[in-house]
């Protein structure tokens, strides 16, 4: 490990230090846990009352202060407890990234109940599945989700009790529906008195499965608080290791000390938006800017107007920002960090962010729904020096790379990455067999192929299921995509396996060019061939006029794309 980072690491985790840890028995597994971790997420919310009248949530012309938010959260929590909601119950949220999502979230977890974060892109049938699978007593939703779910409501209520709370609604709502305005008018001077344990459920997020119905990953208070402290550790360790890390030159031109501001461009029902944005921003007294819909030009306008410090999105969004025609004319000097999570940040994007931002540095976090957020992080000097890595496993996370037999592999060897820590979810809801398979002896099988170097820095090679096996040779789609993304004409690309009579399968790629740019198949082949071995160069190319399909989290839907192109 870099000597300066190693020194900071040891100082921050030493006995009595802010991030000291010890081994505890968690669900029968010896697990590293932070000694100073709060016992519940509610404690994080209660602590945020100290931020007073500072802005908390900004959505268009709407601005909600911390003091306003606490008043609303108390009312919502009282309404829920008056309706019988308490420790061990579940309340579902299904809506866009409205401020009400955040307010409802804090109210629910403060009662001891667990949030079910429902995918806002789900169909009616998928919403029905999620409600029946998670059995919430209340569903808080917006008009669009009500329209989607409405035809399924009677069928669900025939099997289980379900009350609805409608936000931003107009006109007549179904029976058993309460308007949000009535909920937040409930008198409440304090949060309900409830004893919450670190191992109590706090949230259920559904994995974005590519086949069949998704699995509900059940998070605990210990898990999400551990993730918050992992984020805080890295944010503390990097500037401590490299004092000049935060800015390339000087603070913003006006020298003013401003409230930290994050622009959020991913859904709240995903760990990136919720656990890695809502939690740390709230704990630090920052404000969150919400967008009705992603648009890179509008995002640049917000960054300039609201003086945004950090951006939370997927790497493709960061790419669209730095490559947007308006980037050069917008003031992005307040940005201190740009990158993303949920997908790989290609090395060429790391370089572009480093060159184009006046003060900001590239950064990334690697993790999954099943780990409540991040496993590792990389940013600044360390990311620039090792752009193909996602950083080292964070203090309370154990990581190992294993072969198909489960044996640990040495440095540099490719195998499946397994991780263990307090941030692992307790399992999949109502799926004991899937839980046992995914979490052997407390380790979580990520399904990602990875290597770990001598300094502990992890490189994600590919998803195991995405790998192309060409005549016995492994081809990692992420490596091929990185080579193609480096071409100046390429806006988007997705590599996937294509059946082949001779080799079994070969790599194919769908390419979208930037506006006004074009490139031939031959030119792209030559470009890729100069960077990767010839057998890795895609055998088939599809050039598309529209953006590649993505899911709600911004990831490319490769399976759907492949089926469409090969049909």
Beta strands, then each sheet from edge to edge (+ up, - down):
strand 1: 21-26
strand 2: 29-34
strand 3: 55-59
strand 4: 62-65
strand 5: 90-94
strand 6: 114-117
strand 7: 138-142
strand 8: 163-167
strand 9: 177-179
strand 10: 201-206
strand 11: 216-220
strand 12: 261-264
strand 13: 287-290
strand 14: 310-312
strand 15: 337-341
strand 16: 361-368
strand 17: 373-379
strand 18: 398-402
strand 19: 415-420
strand 20: 427-428
strand 21: 444-452
strand 22: 458-463
strand 23: 468-470
strand 24: 473-475
strand 25: 490-500
strand 26: 504-513
strand 27: 540-544
sheet 1: 1+ 2-
sheet 2: 4+ 3- 13- 12- 14-
sheet 3: 9+ 8+ 7+ 5+ 6+ 10+ 11- 20+
sheet 4: 15+ 16+ 17-
sheet 5: 18+ 19- 21+ 22-
sheet 6: 23+ 24-
sheet 7: 25+ 26- 27-
end
